[in-house]
Amino acid sequence: MKRTKLVIIGAGQVGASLAYTLFTRNEVDIYLIDNNLNKLKGQVLDMAHAEYISNSTIHFGTYKDCKDADFIVITASVPGGKELTSRNQLLQGNLELLSSILKEIKANFNPLAKFILISNPVDALSYFTYSYLNIPNENVIGSGTYLDSLRFRYYLAKELNIPTKDVNGYVIGEHGDSEVLLFSSVNIKSTPLDEYLEKYKIKLNKEKIKKDTIEGGFYVTRAKGYTNYAIAMAVSEIINSLTSKIGNILPVSNYSDKYKVYMSLPYLLTQNGVSKRLDLELSSKEKEDLEKSIDALKNNQKIVDKFIKTLE
């Protein structure tokens, strides 16, 4: 049976953490690429020394490895750091960086490969990748609001003083300031959130949970300069879903025919790629907030379209 081959572009904190997560949890062949060859050497060797006790392999990669890759994961980004207040501040710099990466990939990739974008703003960069490579949108997936949904569940569980695994809920729309937390469809085990709150006479501070969810990544970045562990875990779960026959429903960024924009909605991810969407009933306020999120996404998409014209 052919093993899954993954190319990870970017050996920084996120790329290396993803490689390590896959190296310890999966049976895959990982090829890591970075322009900083000294850093790349250190990251690869640090894992390769433990290859004997891993079910995976780790390699120094080049863009030629994209030719037969099953997955190409792009984590490379211009510096953000502690001063960053919005992911959109990275858009122009990351468009320029990503265009140079995709130019290298274009001559060396399997058209059936699935691209996973992590770099921010992830929705706009996923749209750029899809447009630039002119491949089916089902094969270009942004990590989107999956991590936001995990943060949402974490902060909600902490507020309710229950295990995180008891909470199921989604964040949709932009991976950014306008993202929409779907409180109306949250379940605590199998009980709708409103019923649970009424049953136990709990008054929930939704605005605090919303703030913590949206700013969760910035909390981490301000404390240590970057985020890496949670996003690595989230993307490894996306990859696991995309290699499974059964799959999993995850909120990831993909092109919406309905809204004409790359955005996050709960999709069934299987080895066939992005398939049917989970339709959730939204409250009137959530619908209104989602429209605002879509407007913000479309504004970024216009910037991407203008940038693409400069490349023609």
C-alpha positions in Angstrom: 0.0 0.0 0.0 1.4 3.4 -1.1 2.2 5.7 1.9 1.1 9.2 2.0 3.7 11.7 0.8 3.5 15.2 2.3 5.5 18.3 1.3 5.6 21.0 4.0 6.9 24.4 2.8 8.3 26.4 5.6 10.4 25.0 8.4 9.6 27.6 11.0 7.7 27.1 14.2 4.4 26.1 12.5 6.0 23.9 9.7 8.3 22.2 12.1 5.6 21.6 14.7 3.3 20.1 12.0 6.1 17.9 10.7 6.8 16.7 14.3 3.1 16.1 15.0 2.7 14.0 11.8 6.1 12.3 12.5 4.9 11.1 15.9 1.2 10.3 15.1 1.1 9.0 11.5 2.6 6.7 8.9 3.7 9.2 6.3 6.7 10.4 4.4 7.4 14.0 5.1 9.5 16.3 2.9 10.4 19.7 4.5 11.4 22.7 2.4 12.8 26.0 3.6 15.1 28.6 2.0 17.1 28.8 5.3 19.1 25.6 4.7 20.8 25.7 8.1 17.5 25.8 10.0 16.1 23.2 7.7 19.1 20.9 8.4 18.5 21.3 12.1 14.8 20.6 12.0 15.0 17.5 9.8 18.0 16.0 11.6 16.4 16.6 15.0 13.4 14.3 14.0 15.4 11.9 11.7 17.5 10.9 14.7 14.4 9.3 16.1 13.2 7.7 12.9 13.9 4.2 14.3 11.0 4.7 16.8 8.7 6.5 14.4 6.3 5.0 11.8 7.1 8.0 9.6 10.1 9.3 7.7 11.4 12.8 7.4 13.5 14.2 4.5 15.2 17.3 3.2 12.8 18.4 0.5 13.0 20.3 -2.8 10.2 21.6 -5.0 10.8 18.5 -7.2 9.3 16.5 -4.4 5.9 18.2 -5.2 5.7 16.1 -8.4 4.3 13.0 -6.7 3.1 14.5 -3.4 -0.3 13.7 -2.1 -0.4 16.9 0.1 1.4 20.2 -0.2 1.1 22.2 3.0 2.2 25.9 2.9 3.1 27.4 6.2 5.7 29.9 5.0 4.9 33.5 6.1 6.4 36.9 6.3 7.1 37.8 10.0 4.2 38.7 12.2 5.3 38.7 15.8 4.0 40.3 18.9 3.0 43.7 17.3 0.5 42.0 14.9 -3.1 43.1 15.6 -4.8 41.7 12.5 -4.0 38.8 10.2 -4.9 41.0 7.3 -1.7 43.0 7.9 0.1 40.1 6.4 -1.8 40.0 3.2 0.4 42.0 0.8 3.6 40.5 2.1 2.3 36.9 2.0 0.9 37.3 -1.5 4.3 38.2 -2.7 5.9 35.4 -0.8 3.3 32.9 -1.9 3.5 33.9 -5.5 7.2 33.0 -5.5 6.5 29.7 -3.9 3.6 28.8 -6.3 5.8 29.7 -9.2 8.3 27.0 -8.1 5.5 24.5 -7.4 3.7 25.1 -10.7 6.3 23.4 -12.8 6.6 20.5 -10.2 3.4 19.3 -8.9 0.9 16.5 -9.1 -2.4 18.1 -10.3 -4.3 15.7 -8.0 -2.4 16.8 -4.9 -4.3 18.5 -2.2 -3.0 21.9 -1.1 -3.5 23.0 2.5 -2.9 26.6 3.4 -2.0 27.7 6.9 -0.4 31.1 6.2 -2.5 34.1 7.0 -4.9 35.6 6.0 -5.7 32.0 5.1 -9.0 32.6 3.2 -7.4 35.1 0.8 -4.3 33.1 0.3 -6.3 29.9 -0.3 -8.3 31.8 -3.0 -5.0 33.1 -4.5 -3.6 29.5 -4.6 -6.8 28.2 -6.3 -6.8 31.0 -8.8 -3.1 31.0 -9.6 -2.8 27.3 -10.1 -6.2 27.0 -11.8 -7.0 23.7 -10.1 -10.3 22.5 -8.6 -11.2 24.3 -5.4 -11.8 21.0 -3.8 -8.1 20.5 -3.9 -7.2 23.8 -2.2 -8.2 23.9 1.5 -7.5 26.6 4.1 -7.1 25.6 7.7 -9.8 28.2 8.2 -11.8 28.4 11.4 -11.1 24.8 12.6 -8.6 26.1 15.2 -11.0 28.9 16.0 -13.7 26.3 16.6 -11.3 24.4 18.9 -10.7 27.6 20.8 -14.4 28.3 21.0 -15.0 24.9 22.6 -12.1 25.4 25.0 -13.2 28.8 26.3 -16.8 27.7 26.5 -15.9 24.6 28.4 -13.8 26.7 30.8 -16.7 29.1 31.4 -19.0 26.2 32.1 -16.4 24.3 34.1 -16.9 21.1 32.1 -14.5 18.9 30.0 -13.7 20.4 26.6 -14.7 17.1 24.9 -18.3 17.6 26.1 -18.7 20.7 23.9 -19.5 20.7 20.2 -19.7 24.0 18.3 -18.5 25.8 15.2 -17.0 29.1 14.2 -17.6 30.0 10.5 -16.9 32.8 8.1 -13.5 34.5 8.1 -10.5 33.2 10.0 -10.2 36.6 11.6 -11.9 39.5 13.3 -15.3 39.0 11.6 -15.6 35.3 12.3 -19.0 34.1 13.6 -19.4 32.0 16.7 -22.5 29.8 16.3 -23.8 29.7 19.9 -27.2 28.8 18.6 -26.0 25.3 17.4 -23.7 24.5 20.3 -24.4 21.2 22.1 -23.2 20.1 25.5 -22.9 16.4 24.9 -26.4 16.0 23.2 -28.1 18.9 24.9 -28.5 22.2 23.1 -26.6 25.0 24.9 -29.7 27.1 25.8 -31.4 24.1 27.4 -28.2 23.3 29.3 -27.9 26.9 30.6 -31.6 26.9 31.6 -31.4 23.5 33.3 -28.4 24.5 35.5 -29.4 28.2 35.9 -26.1 29.4 34.3 -25.7 32.9 32.9 -23.1 32.8 30.2 -20.7 35.6 29.3 -20.9 35.2 25.5 -19.0 38.4 24.8 -16.0 37.2 26.8 -16.0 33.9 25.1 -16.2 35.6 21.7 -13.3 37.9 22.6 -11.2 35.1 23.9 -11.9 33.0 20.8 -11.1 35.7 18.3 -8.0 36.9 20.2 -6.8 33.5 21.4 -4.0 33.4 18.9 -2.9 36.9 19.7 -2.8 35.9 23.4 -0.3 33.2 22.6 1.7 35.3 20.2 2.0 38.2 22.7 3.2 35.7 25.3 5.8 33.7 23.3 6.1 35.4 19.9 4.2 32.9 17.7 1.6 30.1 17.7 2.5 26.6 16.7 1.2 23.6 18.7 -2.6 24.0 18.4 -2.5 24.8 14.6 -0.2 21.9 14.0 -2.6 19.6 15.8 -5.5 21.0 13.9 -3.9 20.6 10.5 -2.8 17.1 11.3 -6.5 16.3 12.0 -7.5 17.9 8.7 -4.9 15.7 6.9 -6.1 12.6 8.8 -9.7 13.3 7.7 -8.5 13.8 4.1 -6.9 10.3 4.1 -9.9 8.6 5.7 -12.7 6.7 3.9 -15.2 7.8 6.6 -13.7 11.3 7.2 -14.8 14.0 9.6 -16.9 17.2 9.6 -14.5 20.1 10.1 -14.9 23.9 9.5 -12.3 24.6 6.9 -11.9 27.3 4.3 -13.1 26.4 0.7 -14.7 28.2 -2.1 -18.4 28.7 -1.6 -20.4 28.7 -4.8 -23.3 30.3 -2.9 -21.3 33.3 -1.5 -18.6 33.4 -4.3 -15.7 33.6 -1.8 -13.3 31.4 0.1 -14.7 31.0 3.6 -15.1 28.5 6.4 -18.1 26.3 6.8 -18.4 22.8 8.2 -17.6 20.3 5.4 -17.3 16.6 5.3 -13.6 15.9 4.6 -12.7 12.4 3.2 -10.1 10.9 1.0 -12.2 12.3 -1.9 -11.6 15.8 -0.7 -14.1 18.4 0.4 -17.6 17.0 -0.1 -21.0 17.9 1.3 -21.5 20.8 3.7 -23.2 20.5 7.0 -26.1 22.9 7.0 -26.7 24.6 10.3 -29.7 26.7 11.3 -28.4 30.2 12.1 -30.1 32.7 14.3 -31.0 36.1 12.7 -28.1 37.7 14.4 -25.7 35.0 13.2 -27.0 35.5 9.7 -26.4 39.2 9.9 -22.9 38.7 11.3 -22.1 36.2 8.6 -23.0 38.7 5.9 -20.5 41.1 7.5 -17.9 38.4 7.5 -18.5 37.7 3.9 -18.1 41.4 3.0 -14.8 41.5 4.8 -13.6 38.3 2.9 -14.7 39.8 -0.4 -12.7 42.9 0.2 -9.6 40.8 0.7 -10.5 38.8 -2.4 -10.6 42.0 -4.5 -7.0 42.8 -3.3 -6.0 39.3 -4.4 -7.6 39.8 -7.8 -5.7 43.1 -8.3 -2.5 41.4 -7.3 -3.0 38.5 -9.8 -3.3 41.1 -12.6 0.1 42.4 -11.8 1.5 38.9 -12.4 0.0 38.6 -15.9 
